[in-house]
């Protein structure tokens, strides 16, 4: 089964998303920064990455640049989740969809179902 990779430096945010998604039947993996996320992308068959942008070690911005340079994981879809950046700014700069934090769970689940299918 494909997994959803949750990438956020805040443990509470990762846990909340994990509980929401696993409660819907999805398998999840977690990473606390972009560097760890790149490693995990090679370990699991991710159908989607939920990506925070402001993180230590490697930001979401740098993660996305490095992901696109890696042909093995470049095609994995990414949804940004940000409390700092406006969704339109993220769309313009990264060409990625973005949901503002705090995350609207219904909107998030709609994207997950559209991208990964039903659990």
MOHU-V879391 format. One record per run of one state. SS is the DSSP state (@ for helix, = for strand, . for the rest). FROM is the first residue (numbers start at 0). TO is the last residue. Records with the same first field share a line. If there is no record, write none. Layout:
SS=FROM-TO, FROM-TO
This chain:
.=0-1, 7-9, 23-25, 31-32, 43-44, 52-58, 69-76, 82-85, 94-95, 100-103, 116-118
==2-6, 26-30, 45-51, 77-81, 96-99
@=10-22, 33-42, 59-68, 86-93, 104-115
